[in-house]
């Protein structure tokens, strides 16, 4: 059970990192316009 929770946390962290990366990229696009 604890291992499953750890796996979920890692997955959530990865999704958050990807989402922030996309947001940062679109933010740079807005600035460059």
JOSUL-V467579 format. One record per residue. N is the residue number from 0. RES is the residue in one letter. PHI is phi in radians with two decimals (999 if undefined). BURIAL is # if it has 9 or more other C-alpha atoms within 8 Angstrom, else .. Layout:
n-><N	N>
res-><RES	RES>
phi-><PHI	PHI>
burial-><BURIAL	BURIAL>
//
This chain:
n-><0	1	2	3	4	5	6	7	8	9	10	11	12	13	14	15	16	17	18	19	20	21	22	23	24	25	26	27	28	29	30	31	32>
res-><X	X	X	X	X	X	X	X	X	X	X	X	X	X	X	X	X	X	X	X	X	X	X	X	X	X	X	X	X	X	X	X	X>
phi-><999	-1.13	-1.15	-1.14	-1.13	-1.10	-1.08	-1.12	-1.11	-1.12	-1.11	-1.10	-1.12	-1.11	-1.11	-1.12	-1.10	-1.14	-1.11	-1.12	-1.08	-1.15	-1.11	-1.13	-1.14	-1.20	-1.16	-1.15	-1.09	-1.10	-1.19	-1.22	-1.37>
burial-><.	.	.	.	.	.	.	.	.	.	.	.	.	.	.	.	.	.	.	.	.	.	.	.	.	.	.	.	.	.	.	.	.>
//
